[in-house]
Amino acid sequence: MASETVIGSLRQQIATCESQLQDLKRQLAEVEHQSQQRRTNLALEQGVHTIDDPLAFDFSHGIHDDFKSEVLAALAQPEETTPPQRRWPLEANEYKRYGRQLIMPEIGLQGQLRLKNASVLIVGVGGLGCPAAAYLVGAGVGKVGLVDGDTVEESNLHRQILHSTAKVNMTKVESAMIALHSLNPNVELVPHQGRLTPETALSTLQPYDIVLDCTDTPASRYLISDSCVLLGKPLISASALRTDGQLMVLNNPPLPPGNTSGGPCYRCVFPKPPPAESVVTCGDGGILGPVVGTMGTLQALEAIKVLTKQPSASLNDPAPVDHPFLLIFSAYSSPMFRTIRLRTRKLKCAVCSAHATLTPEALNSGSMDYVQFCGTVGPIDALSSNERISAENYAKVRLNVNPFTGSEPSKDSHILVDVREKVQFDLCNLEGSVNVPFSAVTSLPVGARNGRANESNPEAVWVSELRQHADKPIFVVCRRGNDSQFTVKKMKELGLDNGGQRWIGDIRGGLLAWRDNVDREFPEY
Amino acid sequence: MPDTQNEGTIKITVEFSGGLEMLFSNERKLSLYIPAIDADGSRSNIAFLVRHLCETFMNDPRKELFVLDDTVRPGILVLINDADWELEGEDKYVIEEGDNILFVSTLHGG
């Protein structure tokens, strides 16, 4: 433990020094650049004075000193107040750095200048935010803001490409700043440490031209969309889970609420949040790195398209309006990409319609509870305490005496049912456990209550097998201790407890508790 | 459920995305025939299709993950021939031969 603390602290120090070094390098580059410019200007001036300028000759040889200084002062005045006219709109290094996109008609000089003058806020620096930020910073967006309240975890690294092994435990914002600065020091990076809240949303979003929603909860998605409508900013929203991704450009054009020509907002498309129990996180459902990377990359692409869009040439020939769409990416389907036409603004939308009820004041006051609006799944507590056993006590059951039945220990004294999906069970499991995937438990028809099979409804194999060993208590385990509770209830509904004669219960806290309290070597994933 | 075309049935394609396929035996795409006229004698619309899918194809007993208050639950988009159903009259849309109906559950991971 002590060495881990030392390692952590050293990593932190290295990271801090690296970031200081980066900053010093940037400062050095700036100072060198300025002094180079000064030398060039000086050389020009001296050249003017000494070679063939007749005025210089007069000054040097023929004009009275008093008069000369007066004239010089007058001449010098404007030069001090207005910077010298630049010969080219971009810096020399910018022509080189952005050359490959500059020569494209979609970007060109004007597009690059629009990017340089633009600012983008990226909310969430995870699987979506990392690639999105990398491409926007690489493309030369003038200012990029980063919002995140999390720290880098090892399980982030397979997909969150700005973070790295040495930066585990560093804040995601700090880690991303280091990577992005070394990618392109010309871009101004603004850290916004901490989660976006209703009270801070408007002031955080206000200074930016466009917002990227790279977050992972319904509550933050509604908050960001509402704020973008109130502030009149286009929003590029994406999400990903398992092998699928979705992308929408919302509130584009970002016209005031009530203007039906504006683009729809998140609430127009999803007026009501989904039931909290239907929301699956990447931690529970899984996520493939390139899938979420594809979606983040597409967000950067859409941002570049919105930012570099050329204004219409004339009023008679307005620029074509982009139709609102939903892009669906499905890595294991054919075709992988599919674009769906979306609705326009909803006439009764609570935020972007003429009947809008949301005000900036209400948002700023914090009276809008987005978490409550979207609902939460509290800790599941479906069983009574004598239907549950702690991981430590279960370990005793495996070694000693069952505290509930008093039976002697033996490998065959009980049945341990692991209800994780097969792919997780195959990763690691407790010796002797039987796998009954939770999907097989939930998909049992409700009609199978009390379990007696009939001809039209044969009993599932796993149920019959459990029925065969009617004397052995059943312990149910899962990853965290939620699905196991549901399974215990289901088993009792099926009559597997023989009217209470057989003990059925679950291991509190699941395999996570087993790892924390019994076997530190059991893999954590 | 007829698996060949009869008088009075129409052939359609139903697709699931965003995890909804898990409620339908992991089938992402179904080709099926539905009655052109429902039990009430009116032409089959999306509301009928949703009930039909629930009764005939959904193995998972957790119906509330697909239907809530007699309509598709919040967080599911219904797309008729690649357009939001709000553009087509929502669940009153009368299904035509060859229609493609896509149910998409919104994702939140990032």
Interface residues (C-beta under 8 A of the other chain):
Chain A: G124 G126 G127 L128 G129 D213 C214 T215 D216 T217 P218 R221 A238 S239 A240 L241 R242 D244 G245 Q246 V269 F270 P271 K272 P273 P274 P275 S278 V279 V280 T281 C282 G285 I287 V292 L326 I328 S330 S333 R338 T339 I340 R341 L342 R343 K346 S439 T442 S443 L444 P445 V446
Chain B: S17 G18 G19 M22 R28 N59 D60 P61 R62 E64 L65 L68 R73 P74 G75 I76 L77 L79 D82 A83 D84 E86 L87 L102 V104 S105 T106 L107 H108 G109 G110
